Amino acid sequence: MTIKIKNRKAYRDYEIEEEYEAGIVLKGPEVKSVRQGKASLRQAYARVIDNEVWILSMHITPYDNKGYTDLNPRRRRKLLLHKHQIKRLRKKTEISGYTLVPLKLFINEKGKIKLIIGLAKGRREYDKKQYLIEKQMDRDKQRELREWQKKH
């Protein structure tokens, strides 16, 4: 698995409860751009529309040698999931406070481009600060442990 693009702010801004691996329907030039790492999940989000999951507002930079194809970089793209997963996501997102957030875009062992989406609840501002404080404390602990292991 080669992780190409991560949504770093998603883990800070949301409490991820479940993760799903989904295929993504892309056109030829988009695939080439993603393989070059020219995509962004920063403002992207997913929705269940008519029993299909779509990712909206994901930016894929147009490929330089695209030929005649002219695609909108922020067009909506279909995600490929099982029916029972889609039903579960639809039920959960209808409950207030849940949303679908793209977390990682990667290429699997077979060369297919996959997207990991998370079923998430938004964090409050003070929760975000607490998350960052805990993360920094974990880094400090790891650094001290490495230093102690070098000495002994």
RAJO-V7703 format. One record per residue. N is the residue number from 1. RES is the residue in three letters. PHI is phi in whole degrees, 0 to 359 (none if undefined). Layout:
N;RES;PHI  N;RES;PHI
This chain:
1;MET;none  2;THR;252  3;ILE;281  4;LYS;264  5;ILE;228  6;LYS;241  7;ASN;257  8;ARG;293  9;LYS;286  10;ALA;298  11;TYR;290  12;ARG;280  13;ASP;275  14;TYR;228  15;GLU;264  16;ILE;279  17;GLU;263  18;GLU;219  19;GLU;237  20;TYR;230  21;GLU;263  22;ALA;231  23;GLY;283  24;ILE;226  25;VAL;272  26;LEU;233  27;LYS;272  28;GLY;308  29;PRO;296  30;GLU;292  31;VAL;299  32;LYS;295  33;SER;294  34;VAL;296  35;ARG;298  36;GLN;275  37;GLY;82  38;LYS;260  39;ALA;218  40;SER;222  41;LEU;256  42;ARG;304  43;GLN;254  44;ALA;282  45;TYR;208  46;ALA;241  47;ARG;219  48;VAL;264  49;ILE;233  50;ASP;53  51;ASN;59  52;GLU;226  53;VAL;259  54;TRP;237  55;ILE;257  56;LEU;244  57;SER;68  58;MET;278  59;HIS;265  60;ILE;239  61;THR;298  62;PRO;300  63;TYR;291  64;ASP;299  65;ASN;260  66;LYS;283  67;GLY;79  68;TYR;274  69;THR;285  70;ASP;237  71;LEU;252  72;ASN;287  73;PRO;296  74;ARG;248  75;ARG;295  76;ARG;280  77;ARG;234  78;LYS;280  79;LEU;256  80;LEU;256  81;LEU;226  82;HIS;287  83;LYS;302  84;HIS;293  85;GLN;291  86;ILE;296  87;LYS;299  88;ARG;297  89;LEU;295  90;ARG;297  91;LYS;297  92;LYS;291  93;THR;286  94;GLU;289  95;ILE;287  96;SER;293  97;GLY;99  98;TYR;263  99;THR;213  100;LEU;254  101;VAL;239  102;PRO;288  103;LEU;251  104;LYS;217  105;LEU;240  106;PHE;213  107;ILE;249  108;ASN;279  109;GLU;296  110;LYS;273  111;GLY;89  112;LYS;273  113;ILE;272  114;LYS;236  115;LEU;231  116;ILE;261  117;ILE;249  118;GLY;242  119;LEU;275  120;ALA;226  121;LYS;245  122;GLY;292  123;ARG;264  124;ARG;279  125;GLU;300  126;TYR;290  127;ASP;292  128;LYS;297  129;LYS;297  130;GLN;297  131;TYR;299  132;LEU;294  133;ILE;296  134;GLU;296  135;LYS;297  136;GLN;295  137;MET;296  138;ASP;296  139;ARG;298  140;ASP;297  141;LYS;298  142;GLN;297  143;ARG;296  144;GLU;296  145;LEU;295  146;ARG;297  147;GLU;297  148;TRP;293  149;GLN;292  150;LYS;294  151;LYS;287  152;HIS;250
